[in-house]
Amino acid sequence: MPKRGERRNQPAYVRHVAEQVARLRQVSLEEIATQTTANACCLFRLSLPHPTASESQTLVNVPDLPRPLAIG
């Protein structure tokens, strides 16, 4: 992680974290992005964003997504 050891976490590091999670889980960064977006939408009761033309093919083939883990 490029900012390891710094006290503050900030949104600018989200991509680095997602890249590391993708590497550890041996999946694509796109799969991590799709799943975390779906988890956030489920958690906060948001509708999924409308995909762009390039994303629509990917999202059509996504199986039923598991519910996010309970926190606490």
C-alpha positions as CSV (number, residue, x, y, z in Angstrom):
1,M,0.0,0.0,0.0
2,P,1.5,3.3,-1.0
3,K,0.4,5.2,2.1
4,R,0.9,2.4,4.7
5,G,1.6,3.8,8.2
6,E,0.0,7.1,7.7
7,R,-2.7,7.9,10.2
8,R,-5.5,9.0,8.0
9,N,-7.4,6.9,5.6
10,Q,-9.1,8.7,2.8
11,P,-11.1,8.1,-0.4
12,A,-8.1,8.7,-2.6
13,Y,-6.8,5.3,-1.4
14,V,-9.9,3.3,-2.3
15,R,-8.5,2.2,-5.7
16,H,-5.3,0.9,-4.1
17,V,-7.3,-1.1,-1.5
18,A,-9.5,-2.5,-4.3
19,E,-6.5,-3.5,-6.4
20,Q,-5.0,-5.3,-3.4
21,V,-8.3,-7.1,-2.6
22,A,-8.6,-8.2,-6.3
23,R,-5.0,-9.5,-6.3
24,L,-5.5,-11.4,-3.0
25,R,-8.8,-12.9,-4.2
26,Q,-7.4,-13.5,-7.7
27,V,-10.2,-11.7,-9.4
28,S,-10.3,-8.7,-11.7
29,L,-10.6,-5.2,-10.3
30,E,-13.8,-4.9,-12.3
31,E,-15.3,-7.8,-10.3
32,I,-14.4,-6.1,-7.1
33,A,-15.9,-2.8,-8.2
34,T,-19.1,-4.5,-9.4
35,Q,-19.5,-6.4,-6.1
36,T,-18.7,-3.5,-3.8
37,T,-21.1,-1.2,-5.7
38,A,-23.8,-3.8,-5.4
39,N,-23.1,-4.2,-1.7
40,A,-23.2,-0.5,-1.1
41,C,-26.5,-0.2,-3.0
42,C,-28.0,-3.0,-0.9
43,L,-26.7,-1.6,2.4
44,F,-27.9,1.9,1.7
45,R,-31.0,0.8,-0.2
46,L,-29.9,2.5,-3.4
47,S,-30.8,1.5,-6.9
48,L,-27.9,0.2,-9.0
49,P,-26.4,2.9,-11.3
50,H,-27.3,2.7,-14.9
51,P,-24.4,1.0,-16.7
52,T,-22.6,2.6,-19.6
53,A,-22.6,0.8,-22.9
54,S,-19.2,-0.8,-22.1
55,E,-20.4,-2.0,-18.7
56,S,-23.8,-3.2,-19.7
57,Q,-22.5,-6.6,-21.0
58,T,-20.6,-7.2,-17.8
59,L,-23.5,-6.4,-15.5
60,V,-26.0,-8.5,-17.5
61,N,-24.0,-11.7,-16.7
62,V,-23.6,-11.1,-13.0
63,P,-25.4,-13.8,-11.0
64,D,-27.5,-13.1,-8.0
65,L,-25.3,-11.2,-5.6
66,P,-24.9,-12.3,-2.0
67,R,-26.0,-9.9,0.7
68,P,-23.2,-8.0,2.4
69,L,-21.9,-9.3,5.7
70,A,-23.5,-7.9,8.8
71,I,-21.3,-5.5,10.8
72,G,-21.1,-5.6,14.5
